[in-house]
Amino acid sequence: MVRLSGPEAEAIARRRVRLRRPRTRLESHRLYLGHFLDARGQIIDEVLLVLMRAPHSYTREDVVEIQCHSGPQVLREILSGLLEEGARLARPGEFTLRAFLSGRLSLSQAEAVLEVIEAHSAQALRVAQGHLAGGLGRRLAALKEALLPQLAWVEAALDFPEEAEEPDPGEMAAALAPLAAELQGLADTYRQGRLLKEGIRVVLAGRPNVGKSSLLNRLLEEERAIVTDLPGTTRDVIEEMVSWQGVLLRLTDTAGLRSGGDLVEELGMAKTRERLAMADLILYLVDISQPLAPEDQERLQELAGRPGLTVVNKIDLPPAVSDPEIARISPFPVVRLSARTGEGVAELKERIVAAVLTGGVPAQGEVITQARHHQHLRAALEHLRRTLTHLKGRPAWELVAEDLKGALDELGCLTGETLGEDVLEEIFSRFCIGK
């Protein structure tokens, strides 16, 4: 499909599309069959054309869509023909930018278009669809509407001290405290929102030959990593993605942690430590068929304080170590499984999601997924906290007004009302052409 938007969209398209049944005027939102012609009048392709008249279109401008057979040469020639007639190539995200500038979409809805496109899991898509439906935008608008009367009250007292009554600090604080709590709650969803959007970074670690690669293959349900009885088979990190219960898991298999390896293995272990530092969850594997090694206790002590699970693998084999021994050295909850047979793997997946998304999957649209949103929410919250501090004792109303304005400006940056052109350009530059 090739899409045109703007006041000349219909005229440009009609100069190249010959309708099967000629029409002097096209009805809006109706499909017409025809042929797309080159400059000499030769047929390039049989197409369907639809005109969506302003303001009933994605951009609120006249929009024409030409649906053709999907082939690179066909698309190139149709696009070239439209450019010859006076159209120009859209910039990345320009269709959605025009929808925002025309007021059809709020900025949070416009950004949600990209979230929908980039969603890698069912839960990420569900949250993005909530944003696209305007849930987040409505919540932000409600916060602004609740703050505006408070600012108006203060400014009236400052500008007209003889006529306007001085605000009651206690009454104002009682009105602002719930708004600060709501901002805090919304900002606190960012960690879960980021994980839903980007996926949970899960790193498999442990001594060589404890079954890390076998577990990766079992989690992926395919033979992605080479598995042998030789220690040190995995020399580099292997990263793959899998979805579980609608949540994206970014799995990383790493080189075994041991001393005395060759140079290549040492480089692999250096990469392992890098991935461990970035992990949202660490799976430290222990082979129950072998006695615990001093390295296991050392590594687990190093990882203490990080989110993790101790995975006791090879439970299908006779045990050489007891559960109490493992529990004694493990700073993490313990999960027992067999990567070879698959026993316990489903429970592990559930424990991964539960360990990271401790509050469960947030409700649709009620979660922050972008760093920009989180930054402005935190800044708005800081302004409100300062306002509440000013209201204790004898308030300096000029400072109260300044911080209330600051909070409103930060919320305006989220809705797009106080953003500069350079910020808008940066936001929409992340879109692909044609969106």
Buried (B, 14 or more C-beta within 10 A) or exposed (E): EBBBBBEBBBBBBBBBBBBEEEEEEBEEEEEBEBBBBBEEEEEBBEBBBBBBBBEEBBBBBBBBBBBBEEEEEBBEBBBEBBEEBEBEEBEBBBBBBBBBBBEBBBBBBBBBBBBBEBBBBBBBBBBBBBBBBBBBBEBBBEBBEBBEEBBEBBBBBBEEEEEBEEBEBEEBBEBBEEBBEBBBEBBBBBBBBBBBBBBBBBBBBBBBBBBBBBBBBBBBEEEBBEBEEEBBBBBEBBBBEBBBBBBBBBBBBBBBBBEEBEEEBEBBBEBBEEBBEEBBBBBBBBBBBBEBBEBBEEBBEEBEEBBBBBBBBBBBEEBEBEEEBBEEBBBBEBBBBBBBEEEBBEEBBEBBBEBBBEEEBBEBBBBBBBEBBBBBBBBBBBBBBBBBBBBEEEBEBEBBBBBBBBBBBBBBBBBBBBBEEEBBEEBBEEBEEEB
